[in-house]
Amino acid sequence: MKFRPCIDIHNGKVKQIVGGSLKDAGNQAAFYASLYKEKGLKGGHIILLNSADSEYFQATKAQAMLALGAYPGGLQIGGGVNPDNAADYLAAGASHVIVTSYVFRNGHISWKNLEKMVDAVGKEHLVLDLSCRKKEDAYYVVTDRWQKFTEEKVSLELMEKLGAYCDEFLIHAVDVEGKAKGIEVALAKLLGEYNGHPVTYAGGVGSMEDIQTLKMAAGGKLDVTVGSALDLFGGTIPFEKLIGNL
């Protein structure tokens, strides 16, 4: 299990900042990217939380580009990625691009769009985001800022199929995301049965105990992202303790 840091950017600012910390730092995202580089933390992700038609998108993208430049090859990026803009992010320093909505269209996988993404960046630079929500007794991929359910059920079969087109998976447990009140254990157990590419789990981690629960549920096979629960962002999990224990 590895810790994968994150930088969420909304309206041109790092979203997780609590209590006005770093308010005088113009390049907030680059500050965190530099910190992750200093600590040797690779494979974290930047997420652009504004859609391309938002008035804040350019400010958000500018922050992301500064972060990529501060840590070339150390961070992945997602949020509105498609074949037309993916190469720009890689050129700016991203190791991978992260894609959900472009590939999952009208409730199903668009294999045509998936192939376009692979043609644009190569599977070695592609992370597929299978962020999901529970419906009845299964987890389904959700798109469009996690508001729309698809018909695609997160399963070992699905991951094995998609694994031919990507290098990693990122999976947010959306129902517990941002709440810091415990992980989605059933999802972690399911993902722990997968034996292919690296898988990063995000959602619900609020304590070091939650980290241990995730480790046990998935047999130590999942990497983990922690956002607002970190003391860096106003939470209670000490950043230095976390990276020292994983």
N, C-alpha and C positions, 0 to 999 in steps of 0.2 A: 504494500500500500504506500502510495506517495501522496503528498499534499500538492494539489494543483491550485495555485493562487488565481484570483479573478479580479477584473476591473470592469465594473458596470458603469457605462457612461450614459447620462440622460440630460438633455437640455444643455449639453456642453460641459457638464460637470460630473465628477465621480459620484455615483448615486449613493454609495454606502456611507459617505461621510456623515457623521452625526455630531450635532452640537457645534457646528461651524468650524471644526478643526480644519487646518490647512487653508482657511479662507483667503489667506494672503498669497498662496501659491498659485500662480497663473497656470502652470502646467501640472495640474493635479495628477492626471493619468501617468505622465512621464515620471513623476515622483515615485509612484508605486512600482512602475516598471523598473526603475533604477534600483529600488529596494529589492525587488525579486531577483534582479540580476546579481546584486551584491551578495545575496544569500544563496545563490546557485540553484534557484527554484525554476525548473524548466517545465514547459508544457501547460502553463496557465492560459487563461483565455480572457480576451477583451470582448465585451458584448455592447454593441451599439443599440440602445433602447429606443431611439427615435426612428420612425419610418422615414423613408427617403423623401416623402412629400411633406414632412414636418418642417416648420420654419427654423427649428433648432438643429436639423440634421447636419448641416455643414459645420456648425460649431462642435457637435458631437464627433463627427468624423475627424475634424482637425485635432481634437484631443487624442483620439485613437492613433492617428498617424504619428504624433509626437511620442506616444508610448511605444509604438513599434520601433521607432528610430532610437529610443533609449535602450532597447533590449533586442537587437536584431537576432532573429532565429530563436528567441526564447518564449515567444507568446503566439497564441492562436487568436483569430478574430472571427466574430460572427455578428449577424444582424443585417438582414437584407442582402446577403451575399448572393451573387449570381455570376454567370460566365462573363458578363461584361465588365464587372468591377473587381473580380477576384484577383486578377493579375496585378492590379494596382496595390492591393494589400500585401501580396507576396513581395513585390518590388520594394515596398516600404519597410519590410523586415519581418513580416509574419511567417512563422514556420508552416502554418496550416490555415485554411479557411474552414469555417463551421457553417453547415447548411441544414435547414429544416424546410421552411416553407417553399423554397424553389423546387425541392424534390418531391414533397408531398402535396399534390394538387388535387383539388376536388375530392378529397377524402381517401385518396389512394396514392401509391408510389407512381410517379411518372418516370418510368425507366428511361424514356427519351431525354428528359431533363437531367437525370442522373448521369447519363452518358455524356451529355454536353458539359456538365461540371468536370467530369473526369478528363475529357478532352481539353478543357480550359486550363486545368491546374495539375493534372496527374493524380492518381489515387494516393500517392505518397504524401500529398499536401491537403488531403480532404478528410475532414472530420464530419461524421453524420450525427446530428443532434436528434435523438429519439426521446426528447422530453415528453412526459406522458402523465395522464391522469387516470384514476381508477373509475371504471364503470362496471357495475355488477361485480364479477369475480376476476376481472382482467384489467390490464393496463393498456391504454390506447394512446398512440402518438397524437399529440395536439399541435396545432399550427396557429399562425396569425396571432402572435403574442400570447399563445397558449389558450386562446378563446374558442378555437374550433376543434372538435373531435374529428379524427379521421377514422376510417374503418380498419386501420392497420394496428393489429395487436402486437405489443412487444413480446417477443418469444425468441427462443433459441433458433428456431427455424428462420425467422425474419433476420436476425442478426447474422446468421451464417450466409444467407443470400446477399445481404447488403455488404458483408465483409469483403466481397470480391471487388468492391468499388471504392473502398475507403481505407484509411490508415488507423483510425480510432473512432470510438463512439463517446459522445457526451450525453448524459441522461439526467435531466432535472426531474425530480419527483415533485411535480407542480403543486399537488394538493398540500404539501408541507413546506414549499419553497418560501423562504423569507420569514418563517414563523419561529425558527430556532427552538422548537418544542419536541424534537425527536424525529428520527429518520423513518422512512417507509421500509420497514423490515422485510415485508413480503417481496417487494421489488428488489431489494438488495440480495435476498436469497436467490431469486430468479437470475439476476445478472451474474451472481457468483458461479453459476453453473456453466457460463459461457467460457470457452477456452480459446478464443481467437485473438482479436486485437485488444489493445489496452482500452479499458472502459473507465470513464470518470463519472462518479456519482455526485450529484449536488441536491441539496434540499433537506432542511429540517435540523441540520447539525447546530446544536446550541451549547454543547459542553464536550469536554474530553471523554466523558462517559458515552456520549453518542458516537464518538469516533470508534471507541472500543466495540460498541454494539454493531456498528457497520462492519468492522473488521471481522467479528465473529460470524455475523450473518452471511458474509460473502467469502469467508475463508481467506481473508486478506488479499483477495484478487482484484478488488476495486480501488482505484485512486479516488481521492475525495477533494471536493471544493468546499471551502468555508468562506462565506461572505460577511454579512452584517454581524454575525456572532463573534467575529474577531475583534480584539481590542483596538486594532488599527482603524476600525470603522465604528468604534463606540460600543462594541460588544464586550463579553466577559472572558472569552478564550484568549489567553496570552499568545501572541504570534510566536514569540521566541520558544515558548514551551511546546507549542504545536509542532514547529519544524524540528525541534530537538527530539521529539518522541516518534517521528515517522521516518 
